[in-house]
Amino acid sequence: PVWVTTTQPRNGLSISENTLQMDLRDWINTTYGNKAVDFWSTVANADGTINSFYSFGDGVHLNNYGHHVLFTRMVQENLWDSVCLRKGVNFPPVAKAGNDTLVNGNSASFNLNGSKSFDPEGGALLFNWRLITTQGSSLSGTTTATPAFSASTSGTFTVELTVQDAAGLIGKDSITIRVSANNALPISNAGPDQVLILPNHIATLNGSASADPDGTIALYRWRKISGPGTVVVSDTTAAQTSVDFSTAGLYLLELKVTDNSGGFSRDTVNITVNSAGNLPPISNAGLDQALTLPNHIINLNGGASSDPDGTIALYRWRKISGSGTAIILDSTAVQTSVDFSTAGVYLFELKVVDNIGATGRDTISVTVNANGNTPPVANAGADKTITLPMSSALLDGRSSYDPEASKLTYQWQYLNGPSGAQILNPSNDSTTVSFTSSGNYTFRLTVTDIGGLSTYDDVVILVQPVVSTSKKINVNIYGGLNPYTNSQWNNWDMTASTTSTKFNYNDGSISNVSASITSTGIISDNGLGYASDATVCPPQVLRYNSANSSVRTLSIIGLNTNQLYSLEFYASRSNTGNSTVLKIGNALDTISTSYNVNDFAKFTNVRSDVTGKINVDISRIGTWNYLAGFQVTEQPAALVARSSWESKFSENSLRAEAAAVDLSFYPNPAHDFITVNLPSSVPGNYIIQLSDAAGTIVKKINGSKSRGLTATNINIRNLSDGVYFLKLFYGNKTTTGKVIKF
């Protein structure tokens, strides 16, 4: 297996150089997926410079703290020494079905997660889940990494995961799911972290502070989670026992307690065994906590953490497990708060780093209990019909309500239909949706109450097509011989003149449109009968091409300044290794010209400048750019007058804000990318800025746009889960939106 690391940050670079660094980082993550190793996050600031805590000081290299971050990330890739040293030996895959789970309630429905299973050789795995305990439960998607588990009654259920590698070797793991209606979970307490200095090699584990709020603890179970050496626990089922360590290192041990109703919880204790030198810090994440919805915020306090021979330089909180979204307000603060969206059991880790770079870890369990909450009622409104050129409609969910009268959150989703539907504000109770083509569109409104319960409702909008006829101009380029004999096509002899006469429409009427080109280059002849199977345009058009090795400009002249146009360009050559790149404003399209019969470049909703001219820049990939012909299509006048973003909405029912907002983005929530639309018709410079909840800028894009809709993609794959704020600076306006990263 081969792993590819991202770029690392560096000081002293220009803005453009920094941008290249981060573009390459994003490309590596996208291209290599789970074989890409992150050498950027944590050690880099938002502006692409080295974080001072991890900097060696010369603007280029990391210090030992930084190198430890990179070392840890390589270890986390499960790259075994045995894989490298014993070439050709196939090891069985490792199945990881996840943690045992306790669900409060009379039923359960959620997804299992076996995605942490892996093949030591890095190959793909086949998944097979099965229910050991089947009565009252079901499992779907059994050949995926994340099947859906459902239980209709309370009880204890066992699920087994089998993974198989390409050589047929298998690995197995299983989990236990307990669904209990009225049992309160026990609280596991593994005791404070400890430090030993060899030759002292025995520590005492004490879980007697564990308790059950509505019963008794029936079982204690100690186990080693991590550590470099052998660990011998004297009695793994005793509340208090001793543990013997063989070698120095940092060890993490877990205490799982199970109550008399089968409910369980876990806690961990760090035991550092030192041979000599610096003593690591002791992390203390505080006592386990519980809360009941609609109360959804708890406080985390690591203030009891300490360093026996120095000071603590860094705190870092993170969520380890839990099915819902948990937003940590400030993950680097000693004290912070966490906001929960749904009920469940969550485990958080506090990592502390001392002034020498040693670390300590502790965990805290937070149980979020559901209340007697009833689901909200979603109402997406009645189905409706509009007819183009009317290109917008109102999605109205304001009739949705919650029986307990709690505040609702709204999320509109485009389910199915033709492409091109854009929801202006997906998280509003009502919002505008715009369309670019006719068809049946289905939208879903999901409403969620403060207790985390959700329901949805669908609405269908039928967009009927406009009745209109488009006028087209077809142009064939040739070199003075063998013009295309077809009344619907204009022949332009570029060897005679770089400026054409006025073209005819395909119905034979005369237009005011002509064209000129800055350089003919040479006229290449593909030969009689070339591209007889062409689908992009008639084969006769592809026979002759104007070829050039330099960038040139085709100007289409005499256009209506109030009209929108669609343009298609055709090119083909009987050799390989060349592509033609066409650019109008900021829009690009490429034709692969190697024996091309079906590829073309297309631009829609293009408006001329104030003189009635559209300039098309023609460049190359390879040695030559080619142009065999083109088509200019006038859009119907009715559509021009009501194009999506250049006219205000006329429906009185649309909310006033829909016509005034200059910023829209989708999807939201998002995982990998968000697309930001700038739908204003006014050109100019803009800045898009993405900040985290603490106000730190994590992404910044500077740009300049011409008339018409401009879209910009922002890569958020490497950002932590949570809430971010998107801000657009445009002219004298500032517009802000909220983005949820999951």
ZAMARGU-4260 file (C-alpha; in steps of 0.2 Angstrom, whole numbers, plus 5000, padded with zeros to 4 digits):
<rodrens>
0) 5000/5000/5000 | 5005/5018/4997 | 5000/5033/5007 | 5001/5051/5001 | 5003/5066/5013
5) 4996/5083/5010 | 5006/5099/5009 | 5012/5107/5025 | 5010/5125/5030 | 5024/5138/5027
10) 5027/5156/5032 | 5032/5170/5021 | 5022/5165/5005 | 5012/5177/4994 | 4993/5175/4994
15) 4994/5166/4977 | 5007/5154/4983 | 4997/5151/4999 | 4982/5148/4988 | 4992/5135/4978
20) 4998/5126/4994 | 4980/5124/5000 | 4973/5120/4982 | 4986/5106/4981 | 4981/5100/4999
25) 4963/5099/4994 | 4967/5090/4978 | 4977/5077/4987 | 4963/5074/5000 | 4950/5072/4986
30) 4961/5061/4974 | 4968/5049/4987 | 4954/5047/4999 | 4958/5035/5013 | 4976/5034/5007
35) 4978/5053/5010 | 4986/5058/5026 | 4982/5075/5034 | 4999/5085/5037 | 4990/5101/5037
40) 4976/5102/5051 | 4981/5108/5068 | 4999/5113/5063 | 4992/5126/5051 | 4983/5142/5054
45) 4968/5147/5044 | 4979/5159/5033 | 4991/5144/5028 | 5005/5149/5040 | 5013/5138/5053
50) 5004/5138/5070 | 5017/5145/5082 | 5014/5131/5095 | 5021/5119/5082 | 5034/5130/5073
55) 5053/5127/5074 | 5055/5146/5071 | 5063/5146/5054 | 5046/5148/5045 | 5048/5131/5036
60) 5050/5117/5049 | 5039/5110/5063 | 5046/5107/5080 | 5045/5091/5090 | 5026/5095/5095
65) 5022/5096/5076 | 5032/5081/5072 | 5022/5071/5085 | 5006/5076/5077 | 5012/5070/5060
70) 5019/5054/5068 | 5002/5051/5076 | 4993/5053/5060 | 5004/5040/5052 | 5001/5028/5066
75) 4982/5030/5064 | 4983/5024/5046 | 4985/5006/5053 | 5001/5003/5043 | 5008/4987/5051
80) 5027/4983/5052 | 5022/4965/5047 | 5015/4972/5031 | 5031/4980/5026 | 5043/4967/5032
85) 5034/4951/5026 | 5030/4955/5008 | 5018/4943/4999 | 5010/4937/5016 | 4991/4941/5017
90) 4984/4945/5034 | 4966/4942/5039 | 4955/4958/5039 | 4950/4966/5055 | 4931/4968/5059
95) 4925/4982/5070 | 4907/4982/5072 | 4907/4997/5084 | 4903/4998/5103 | 4889/4990/5113
100) 4874/5001/5114 | 4860/5004/5126 | 4844/5013/5120 | 4831/5020/5132 | 4814/5017/5125
105) 4802/5003/5119 | 4809/5002/5102 | 4825/5007/5092 | 4830/5012/5075 | 4847/5018/5070
110) 4862/5013/5058 | 4877/5002/5064 | 4894/5007/5058 | 4908/4995/5053 | 4918/5008/5043
115) 4932/5006/5055 | 4935/4988/5049 | 4951/4987/5038 | 4962/4976/5028 | 4981/4976/5034
120) 4985/4976/5015 | 4974/4991/5012 | 4962/4981/5000 | 4943/4983/4999 | 4932/4973/5010
125) 4915/4964/5008 | 4903/4966/5023 | 4890/4954/5029 | 4880/4958/5044 | 4868/4946/5053
130) 4856/4945/5068 | 4861/4933/5081 | 4845/4937/5090 | 4831/4940/5078 | 4815/4940/5087
135) 4808/4958/5087 | 4822/4965/5077 | 4827/4967/5059 | 4842/4972/5049 | 4843/4980/5031
140) 4858/4984/5020 | 4867/4969/5027 | 4881/4970/5014 | 4885/4989/5017 | 4897/4996/5031
145) 4882/5005/5039 | 4866/4994/5039 | 4850/5000/5047 | 4845/4991/5063 | 4827/4991/5070
150) 4819/4984/5085 | 4800/4984/5088 | 4801/4979/5107 | 4813/4981/5121 | 4826/4967/5124
155) 4844/4962/5121 | 4850/4959/5103 | 4866/4953/5096 | 4872/4958/5079 | 4888/4949/5070
160) 4899/4958/5057 | 4909/4947/5045 | 4922/4956/5033 | 4931/4947/5019 | 4946/4952/5009
165) 4950/4949/4991 | 4960/4933/4996 | 4944/4926/5005 | 4951/4928/5022 | 4938/4934/5035
170) 4937/4943/5052 | 4922/4944/5064 | 4916/4955/5077 | 4899/4957/5086 | 4890/4970/5096
175) 4876/4969/5109 | 4861/4981/5108 | 4850/4983/5123 | 4833/4992/5122 | 4826/4996/5139
180) 4811/5006/5142 | 4813/5013/5160 | 4830/5009/5166 | 4842/5023/5170 | 4860/5020/5165
185) 4873/5016/5178 | 4888/5029/5180 | 4905/5021/5178 | 4919/5029/5188 | 4936/5021/5184
190) 4945/5033/5197 | 4958/5047/5194 | 4973/5045/5182 | 4989/5038/5189 | 5007/5040/5186
195) 5020/5026/5191 | 5039/5027/5190 | 5048/5011/5187 | 5054/5000/5196 | 5037/5003/5204
200) 5026/4993/5191 | 5009/4989/5201 | 4994/5001/5202 | 4978/4999/5210 | 4962/5001/5200
205) 4946/5007/5210 | 4929/5007/5202 | 4920/5007/5219 | 4914/5025/5216 | 4903/5019/5201
210) 4884/5019/5205 | 4867/5015/5198 | 4853/5029/5201 | 4839/5016/5201 | 4846/4999/5205
215) 4862/4990/5208 | 4878/4987/5199 | 4878/4968/5194 | 4895/4967/5185 | 4912/4976/5184
220) 4923/4973/5169 | 4941/4980/5167 | 4951/4979/5151 | 4966/4987/5143 | 4962/4998/5128
225) 4979/5004/5123 | 4997/5004/5128 | 5014/4998/5122 | 5017/4983/5134 | 5009/4968/5143
230) 4996/4972/5156 | 4990/4959/5169 | 4974/4964/5178 | 4973/4953/5194 | 4954/4952/5194
235) 4945/4959/5179 | 4928/4958/5187 | 4932/4965/5204 | 4927/4983/5208 | 4944/4985/5215
240) 4959/4976/5209 | 4978/4978/5205 | 4986/4979/5188 | 5004/4975/5183 | 5014/4984/5169
245) 5029/4976/5160 | 5036/4992/5151 | 5036/5011/5152 | 5022/5020/5142 | 5005/5028/5142
250) 4991/5015/5145 | 4972/5017/5144 | 4961/5005/5154 | 4942/5005/5153 | 4929/5000/5167
255) 4912/4994/5160 | 4899/4993/5173 | 4882/4984/5170 | 4867/4987/5181 | 4854/4974/5186
260) 4843/4978/5171 | 4857/4976/5159 | 4861/4994/5156 | 4879/4999/5155 | 4891/5013/5154
265) 4910/5015/5152 | 4924/5026/5160 | 4943/5026/5157 | 4958/5029/5167 | 4975/5034/5161
270) 4990/5026/5169 | 5007/5033/5164 | 5022/5022/5168 | 5038/5032/5167 | 5056/5025/5167
275) 5064/5043/5170 | 5063/5061/5164 | 5047/5071/5162 | 5031/5066/5170 | 5016/5068/5159
280) 5001/5079/5164 | 4985/5071/5171 | 4969/5075/5162 | 4953/5076/5172 | 4938/5078/5162
285) 4926/5079/5177 | 4912/5068/5182 | 4900/5059/5170 | 4884/5070/5168 | 4866/5067/5162
290) 4852/5079/5156 | 4835/5078/5149 | 4828/5086/5134 | 4823/5100/5130 | 4838/5105/5141
295) 4851/5102/5128 | 4867/5111/5135 | 4880/5105/5148 | 4897/5112/5154 | 4913/5103/5152
300) 4927/5108/5165 | 4945/5102/5164 | 4951/5113/5177 | 4956/5099/5189 | 4969/5093/5176
305) 4987/5095/5182 | 5005/5092/5178 | 5016/5085/5192 | 5032/5093/5186 | 5027/5107/5175
310) 5012/5117/5167 | 4998/5112/5155 | 5001/5121/5138 | 4986/5115/5128 | 4968/5108/5131
315) 4959/5099/5118 | 4941/5092/5119 | 4933/5081/5106 | 4918/5069/5104 | 4923/5051/5103
320) 4906/5043/5101 | 4887/5047/5101 | 4874/5046/5087 | 4868/5064/5087 | 4876/5081/5083
325) 4886/5088/5098 | 4893/5105/5095 | 4908/5110/5107 | 4908/5129/5109 | 4927/5130/5111
330) 4937/5114/5110 | 4953/5122/5116 | 4946/5130/5132 | 4948/5123/5150 | 4930/5126/5152
335) 4917/5125/5138 | 4899/5120/5134 | 4892/5107/5122 | 4875/5108/5113 | 4866/5092/5109
340) 4853/5089/5096 | 4846/5072/5100 | 4845/5060/5114 | 4858/5047/5117 | 4874/5042/5126
345) 4890/5053/5121 | 4908/5050/5126 | 4920/5065/5126 | 4939/5065/5128 | 4950/5079/5136
350) 4968/5079/5130 | 4980/5090/5139 | 4998/5093/5133 | 5012/5099/5146 | 5026/5112/5142
355) 5037/5098/5137 | 5025/5090/5125 | 5019/5075/5135 | 5001/5071/5134 | 4987/5065/5146
360) 4969/5060/5142 | 4953/5057/5151 | 4935/5054/5146 | 4918/5059/5152 | 4901/5051/5148
365) 4886/5062/5145 | 4868/5054/5144 | 4855/5064/5135 | 4838/5058/5140 | 4823/5060/5129
370) 4807/5068/5137 | 4789/5064/5134 | 4790/5074/5119 | 4778/5071/5104 | 4784/5074/5086
375) 4780/5090/5077 | 4768/5092/5063 | 4776/5096/5046 | 4765/5105/5033 | 4774/5109/5016
380) 4759/5117/5009 | 4748/5113/4994 | 4755/5106/4977 | 4755/5120/4964 | 4758/5124/4946
385) 4767/5138/4937 | 4770/5141/4919 | 4787/5147/4912 | 4792/5161/4910 | 4787/5162/4928
390) 4802/5154/4935 | 4800/5155/4954 | 4788/5149/4967 | 4785/5150/4986 | 4789/5135/4997
395) 4778/5138/5012 | 4780/5128/5028 | 4773/5141/5040 | 4758/5130/5044 | 4769/5117/5053
400) 4768/5117/5072 | 4774/5108/5087 | 4760/5101/5100 | 4771/5107/5114 | 4773/5124/5106
405) 4792/5123/5106 | 4803/5132/5093 | 4805/5122/5077 | 4820/5121/5065 | 4816/5119/5046
410) 4825/5111/5032 | 4819/5111/5014 | 4827/5097/5003 | 4825/5095/4984 | 4820/5077/4982
415) 4818/5074/4963 | 4814/5082/4946 | 4825/5090/4933 | 4841/5098/4937 | 4843/5117/4940
420) 4831/5120/4955 | 4838/5131/4968 | 4831/5134/4985 | 4835/5152/4991 | 4835/5149/5010
425) 4833/5130/5014 | 4833/5133/5033 | 4819/5146/5033 | 4800/5142/5037 | 4796/5148/5019
430) 4807/5152/5005 | 4808/5155/4986 | 4813/5141/4974 | 4819/5145/4956 | 4818/5134/4941
435) 4828/5134/4924 | 4817/5121/4915 | 4800/5113/4915 | 4795/5097/4924 | 4788/5089/4940
440) 4798/5095/4955 | 4796/5087/4973 | 4802/5096/4988 | 4803/5089/5006 | 4801/5100/5022
445) 4808/5092/5038 | 4804/5101/5054 | 4813/5097/5071 | 4807/5102/5088 | 4819/5106/5103
450) 4818/5089/5109 | 4826/5082/5093 | 4810/5074/5086 | 4807/5076/5067 | 4793/5074/5054
455) 4792/5078/5036 | 4780/5083/5022 | 4782/5083/5003 | 4775/5096/4991 | 4775/5095/4971
460) 4777/5109/4960 | 4773/5107/4942 | 4783/5119/4930 | 4775/5120/4913 | 4785/5124/4898
465) 4783/5141/4889 | 4776/5140/4871 | 4789/5149/4861 | 4801/5147/4846 | 4820/5149/4846
470) 4829/5156/4831 | 4846/5148/4827 | 4861/5153/4816 | 4872/5139/4810 | 4889/5143/4804
475) 4901/5131/4795 | 4920/5135/4793 | 4929/5130/4777 | 4944/5135/4767 | 4936/5139/4750
480) 4933/5122/4744 | 4918/5110/4747 | 4906/5122/4756 | 4892/5113/4765 | 4877/5113/4754
485) 4863/5115/4766 | 4850/5130/4767 | 4851/5130/4786 | 4869/5132/4787 | 4880/5148/4783
490) 4897/5145/4775 | 4912/5156/4781 | 4928/5155/4770 | 4941/5160/4783 | 4955/5160/4770
495) 4946/5174/4760 | 4942/5185/4776 | 4944/5184/4795 | 4927/5194/4795 | 4911/5186/4789
500) 4896/5193/4780 | 4879/5194/4790 | 4872/5177/4793 | 4855/5169/4789 | 4844/5161/4802
505) 4840/5143/4799 | 4823/5148/4793 | 4832/5157/4778 | 4828/5175/4785 | 4843/5187/4786
510) 4850/5192/4803 | 4861/5207/4809 | 4874/5195/4816 | 4891/5192/4809 | 4908/5186/4816
515) 4926/5190/4815 | 4942/5181/4822 | 4959/5188/4826 | 4968/5174/4817 | 4963/5161/4804
520) 4979/5150/4807 | 4978/5136/4794 | 4963/5126/4787 | 4965/5108/4791 | 4955/5095/4780
525) 4950/5079/4788 | 4945/5072/4771 | 4929/5067/4762 | 4918/5055/4773 | 4926/5060/4789
530) 4916/5057/4805 | 4901/5049/4796 | 4894/5044/4813 | 4895/5061/4820 | 4881/5066/4832
535) 4886/5083/4838 | 4883/5091/4821 | 4883/5086/4802 | 4899/5077/4797 | 4901/5090/4783
540) 4904/5103/4797 | 4918/5093/4805 | 4927/5090/4789 | 4936/5107/4789 | 4944/5116/4804
545) 4953/5132/4807 | 4968/5127/4817 | 4980/5138/4827 | 4993/5136/4840 | 4991/5153/4848
550) 4976/5160/4859 | 4964/5169/4848 | 4947/5178/4850 | 4931/5175/4840 | 4919/5190/4841
555) 4901/5187/4837 | 4894/5204/4832 | 4877/5213/4829 | 4868/5204/4844 | 4853/5211/4853
560) 4859/5219/4870 | 4842/5214/4878 | 4843/5196/4872 | 4850/5181/4880 | 4859/5168/4869
565) 4865/5150/4869 | 4881/5146/4860 | 4888/5129/4854 | 4905/5126/4846 | 4911/5111/4836
570) 4929/5105/4832 | 4937/5088/4827 | 4954/5082/4820 | 4960/5066/4813 | 4974/5065/4826
575) 4976/5064/4845 | 4983/5074/4859 | 4974/5091/4857 | 4959/5099/4866 | 4951/5116/4862
580) 4947/5127/4877 | 4933/5140/4874 | 4930/5154/4887 | 4916/5167/4888 | 4919/5179/4903
585) 4923/5167/4918 | 4914/5152/4910 | 4925/5138/4902 | 4921/5123/4892 | 4933/5111/4883
590) 4931/5100/4868 | 4942/5084/4866 | 4946/5085/4847 | 4954/5069/4845 | 4943/5060/4831
595) 4929/5069/4840 | 4911/5065/4834 | 4900/5069/4850 | 4909/5082/4861 | 4905/5100/4860
600) 4906/5116/4870 | 4890/5125/4876 | 4886/5141/4885 | 4869/5146/4890 | 4861/5163/4896
605) 4874/5173/4888 | 4871/5192/4886 | 4881/5203/4874 | 4891/5219/4880 | 4883/5236/4877
610) 4889/5236/4859 | 4880/5219/4855 | 4896/5209/4854 | 4901/5192/4863 | 4920/5188/4863
615) 4925/5170/4864 | 4943/5166/4869 | 4950/5150/4860 | 4965/5142/4868 | 4973/5124/4867
620) 4978/5109/4878 | 4992/5101/4867 | 4999/5109/4851 | 4983/5115/4842 | 4966/5123/4845
625) 4953/5120/4832 | 4936/5127/4827 | 4925/5119/4814 | 4909/5128/4816 | 4896/5135/4829
630) 4878/5139/4833 | 4870/5154/4840 | 4852/5152/4847 | 4842/5167/4853 | 4831/5163/4868
635) 4813/5167/4867 | 4809/5185/4872 | 4797/5180/4886 | 4811/5170/4894 | 4823/5185/4893
640) 4811/5196/4901 | 4809/5184/4916 | 4827/5176/4918 | 4830/5169/4935 | 4841/5181/4943
645) 4840/5197/4933 | 4822/5201/4936 | 4812/5204/4952 | 4799/5191/4956 | 4781/5197/4952
650) 4771/5185/4962 | 4763/5195/4976 | 4764/5179/4987 | 4783/5179/4987 | 4791/5186/5002
655) 4799/5202/5000 | 4816/5196/5006 | 4817/5184/4991 | 4820/5198/4979 | 4833/5207/4990
660) 4845/5193/4995 | 4861/5193/4985 | 4868/5177/4993 | 4862/5159/4992 | 4872/5143/4995
665) 4869/5124/4995 | 4868/5111/5001 | 4866/5115/5020 | 4870/5105/5030 | 4885/5100/5020
670) 4900/5087/5021 | 4912/5090/5007 | 4908/5106/4997 | 4896/5121/4997 | 4892/5130/4982
675) 4890/5149/4984 | 4879/5158/4971 | 4881/5176/4967 | 4865/5180/4958 | 4866/5199/4957
680) 4867/5206/4939 | 4879/5219/4945 | 4898/5215/4941 | 4912/5219/4953 | 4924/5212/4966
685) 4918/5201/4980 | 4925/5192/4996 | 4918/5176/5003 | 4923/5172/5021 | 4919/5157/5032
690) 4922/5158/5051 | 4920/5146/5065 | 4909/5148/5080 | 4924/5157/5089 | 4925/5170/5075
695) 4941/5163/5067 | 4942/5164/5048 | 4944/5146/5041 | 4941/5150/5023 | 4943/5166/5012
700) 4940/5168/4994 | 4943/5184/4984 | 4935/5185/4966 | 4928/5196/4953 | 4912/5193/4943
705) 4904/5199/4927 | 4886/5200/4924 | 4875/5185/4927 | 4875/5171/4939 | 4892/5166/4946
710) 4895/5150/4957 | 4910/5147/4968 | 4914/5130/4976 | 4921/5130/4994 | 4930/5114/5000
715) 4925/5111/5019 | 4930/5092/5019 | 4944/5096/5031 | 4934/5107/5043 | 4928/5100/5060
720) 4909/5096/5062 | 4900/5111/5069 | 4892/5128/5064 | 4901/5140/5053 | 4896/5158/5047
725) 4897/5162/5029 | 4899/5181/5025 | 4899/5189/5008 | 4907/5206/5006 | 4901/5214/4990
730) 4901/5232/4985 | 4894/5241/5001 | 4884/5226/5006 | 4888/5212/5019 | 4877/5197/5019
735) 4878/5183/5032 | 4872/5165/5032 | 4874/5150/5044 | 4882/5133/5037 | 4882/5117/5047
740) 4896/5105/5043 | 4893/5086/5047
</rodrens>
